Amino acid sequence: MLKSSKLKLRAVEPEDLDLMYIIENDTELWPCGLASVPFSHYALKQYIAECSNDIFHDRQLRLVIETPDGISVGFVDVQNYAPQHHRAEVGIVVVPEHQRQGYASEALQLLANYVSAHLGIHQLYALVPTNNQASVALFKKCGYKETATLQDWLKCPKGWQSVKVFQMIL
């Protein structure tokens, strides 16, 4: 478990099923990821049960963002892990009622410290839709550098969306 005074990052537990179900089935978030169909409780329960929480095995790592009083407020993911290049993509989501309280920036900092010190990751990157001003501001605040724009990268219900590439060298 990774901790600061403001939050902790921990492995996903079966008790996180309902929060995961809400987030994974939020169609507003689908353009940011690869989901295009709803997930069932059963499928998510299987994911939780079968996930090894070993980035070297799974090539991804999902951690719950939790307040000191035990309230789960979102997830931070490391995915597309490339061990030969020591880099991985990062994604983060905080449920709306807990946004703008510093949880996302604290979680990204804890994650960066952890993957650098314990996993040997040299670089984290994020693909952020250009119209997601809150996420653009978050990654800039956390020290990520905007290095490129990928044109028409995401197919969204209202047309194509470009993304900004943010990178952090650890």
Secondary structure, 3 states (H helix, E strand, C coil): CEECCCCEEEECCHHHHHHHHHHHCCCCCHHHCCCCCCCCHHHHHHHHHHCCCCHHHHCCEEEEEECCCCCEEEEEEEEEEECCCCEEEEEEEECHHHCCCCHHHHHHHHHHHHHHHHHCCCEEEEEEECCCHHHHHHHHHCCCEEEEEEEEEEEECCEEEEEEEEEEEC
